[in-house]
Amino acid sequence: MDFDDQRAALVNAAHRLARRRLVIGTGGNLSIRVGDRVLVTPSGADLEFLTPDQPVVTDLDGAVVVDTQYRPTSELLLHLDIYRSTNATAVVHAHPVASIAVANLVDELPAVHYTAALVGGGVRVAPHKIFGTQELTDAVARALAERTAALMRNHGSVAYGDSIEMACDRVELVEWLAEIYLKTAAVGPGAVLDQEQLVAVAVAAAQRGYSPISRR
């Protein structure tokens, strides 16, 4: 199986996250699923300087299947669980400042803008668990129920999609929503949309042929 295109896409996405300050240094990780194989960023990688030779190929059980000097990210378990439980073909985990701040304050980032429909509604917060553990993976799985993005308390955010670009889009959207929430909450409680209103937005978007909302 030729992973050259996927390696380039993964590197571009990693550089994108670093450029937009959604990760710093060795924080964060990304992966792409191709059939029964997963291409994932290596442990200890600085995403700003990731190169195509560094991502690691594993199977869906986490075993490395292509010889390399690198080890997969310590968050591999989280990525694999999302692939097993959803139709995702890409997963992104980042450490954005506003997203972490919100995750430390509330149990759910409410729908402060109609584009929350892109991730299924309010973004739930998984309780803090040690990174790389089954406990964290299970907590995130619960937060992701009927959603394509979640927050992790004292940790970061995670999102998945049909492509690595879509997964990055969703992480960036959650960060933008988090910034809106923080600015609103600094003044007062503000207004939020409920799930019925978000469904109406998604229906209206689909009727108008606006694909991003209907792509969930």
C-alpha positions in Angstrom: 0.0 0.0 0.0 1.4 3.4 -1.0 1.2 5.9 1.8 3.1 8.8 0.0 0.0 10.9 -0.5 -1.3 10.3 3.0 2.2 11.1 4.5 2.2 14.5 2.6 -1.4 15.2 3.8 -0.5 14.4 7.4 2.6 16.6 7.4 0.7 19.5 5.8 -2.0 19.2 8.5 0.6 19.0 11.3 2.3 22.2 10.0 -1.1 23.8 9.7 -1.9 23.2 13.4 1.5 24.4 14.5 1.3 27.5 12.3 -2.1 28.4 13.8 -0.8 27.8 17.3 -3.2 25.0 18.0 -0.3 22.9 19.2 3.0 23.9 20.7 6.2 21.8 20.5 5.5 18.0 20.9 1.9 18.5 22.0 -0.9 17.1 19.8 -1.1 14.2 17.3 -2.8 13.3 14.0 -3.7 10.2 12.1 -5.2 9.0 8.8 -6.9 5.6 8.3 -6.4 3.8 5.0 -8.2 0.5 5.0 -7.0 -1.6 7.9 -3.9 0.6 8.4 -3.4 3.8 10.3 -0.7 6.4 9.6 0.0 8.3 12.8 2.4 11.0 14.0 5.3 9.7 16.1 5.9 10.0 19.8 7.8 13.1 20.8 7.4 14.8 17.4 7.4 18.5 17.1 4.6 19.0 14.6 6.0 22.3 13.3 8.9 20.4 11.9 7.3 17.0 11.1 8.7 15.3 7.9 7.1 12.7 5.7 9.5 9.9 6.9 8.4 10.3 10.5 4.7 9.1 10.6 4.3 5.5 11.7 2.1 2.8 10.1 0.1 0.6 12.4 -2.7 -1.9 12.2 -6.0 -1.3 14.0 -4.7 -3.2 17.0 -1.7 -0.7 17.3 1.0 -3.0 16.1 3.6 -1.2 13.9 3.6 -2.9 10.5 6.2 -0.9 8.6 9.8 -0.8 9.9 10.8 2.5 11.3 13.0 4.1 13.9 10.0 6.0 15.3 7.3 4.9 17.8 3.6 5.9 17.4 2.2 8.6 19.5 1.3 7.8 23.1 -2.3 8.7 22.2 -2.6 5.9 19.6 -5.2 4.2 21.7 -7.5 7.2 21.4 -7.1 7.3 17.6 -7.7 3.6 17.2 -10.9 3.6 19.4 -12.4 6.4 17.3 -11.7 4.4 14.1 -13.3 1.3 15.5 -16.4 3.1 16.7 -17.0 5.6 13.9 -16.7 6.0 10.1 -13.7 8.4 10.6 -10.8 8.4 8.2 -8.8 11.0 10.0 -8.4 12.1 13.7 -6.8 15.2 15.1 -5.9 15.9 18.7 -4.6 19.4 19.6 -3.9 21.7 22.6 -5.6 25.0 21.7 -5.6 27.6 24.4 -9.2 28.7 24.4 -10.5 25.2 24.1 -8.5 24.1 27.1 -9.7 27.1 29.1 -13.3 26.3 28.3 -12.8 22.6 29.2 -11.5 23.7 32.6 -14.6 25.8 33.3 -17.7 23.9 32.0 -18.9 20.4 31.2 -20.0 21.4 27.7 -19.1 24.1 25.3 -22.6 25.3 24.4 -23.7 26.1 20.8 -22.9 29.9 20.9 -23.0 30.0 17.1 -25.0 28.1 14.5 -21.9 26.5 13.0 -21.8 24.2 16.1 -24.1 22.1 13.9 -20.9 21.1 12.0 -19.8 19.0 15.0 -23.2 17.9 16.0 -24.1 20.5 18.7 -22.6 21.5 22.0 -19.1 20.1 22.5 -18.9 17.9 25.6 -16.0 17.9 27.9 -14.4 14.5 28.9 -13.1 14.5 32.5 -9.4 14.6 33.1 -7.6 11.3 32.8 -4.0 10.4 32.2 -3.0 10.7 28.6 -2.6 7.5 26.6 -4.8 5.5 29.0 -7.9 3.4 28.4 -9.6 5.6 31.0 -9.1 8.7 28.8 -10.1 6.8 25.7 -13.4 5.7 27.3 -14.1 9.2 28.6 -13.6 10.7 25.2 -15.7 8.1 23.6 -18.6 9.1 25.8 -18.1 12.8 25.0 -18.1 12.0 21.3 -21.5 10.3 21.3 -23.4 11.8 18.3 -20.6 14.4 18.0 -17.5 14.7 15.8 -15.5 16.7 18.3 -14.9 16.7 22.0 -12.9 18.6 24.7 -10.7 17.0 27.3 -10.4 18.8 30.7 -6.9 20.1 31.4 -5.7 18.7 28.1 -7.1 19.7 24.7 -9.5 18.9 22.0 -10.1 16.1 19.5 -12.1 15.9 16.3 -12.5 13.4 13.4 -13.7 13.6 9.8 -13.8 12.2 6.3 -10.4 13.7 5.7 -7.5 15.1 7.7 -8.5 18.6 6.4 -12.0 18.1 7.7 -10.7 17.0 11.1 -8.5 20.1 11.3 -11.4 22.3 10.3 -13.4 20.9 13.2 -10.6 21.4 15.7 -10.3 25.0 14.5 -14.1 25.5 14.6 -14.2 24.3 18.2 -11.4 26.7 19.1 -13.3 29.6 17.5 -16.5 28.6 19.3 -14.5 28.5 22.6 -13.1 32.0 22.0 -16.7 33.3 21.4 -17.9 31.6 24.6 -15.1 33.0 26.7 -15.7 36.5 25.4 -19.5 36.2 26.0 -19.1 34.7 29.5 -16.8 37.5 30.5 -19.8 39.9 30.1 -22.8 37.7 31.0 -24.6 34.4 30.4 -25.3 35.1 26.7 -27.6 33.2 24.4 -27.1 29.7 23.1 -28.8 27.5 20.6 -30.6 24.3 21.5 -30.4 21.1 19.6 -33.8 21.7 17.8 -32.5 25.0 16.5 -29.2 23.4 15.3 -31.2 20.7 13.5 -33.2 23.4 11.8 -29.9 25.0 10.7 -28.6 21.8 9.3 -31.9 21.1 7.4 -31.9 24.7 6.0 -28.2 24.3 4.9 -28.9 21.0 3.2 -31.8 22.4 1.3 -29.6 25.2 0.0 -26.9 22.9 -1.0 -24.5 24.1 1.6 -22.5 21.0 2.0 -20.3 21.6 5.0 -23.1 21.3 7.6 -24.7 18.3 5.8 -21.3 16.5 5.7 -21.3 15.6 9.4 
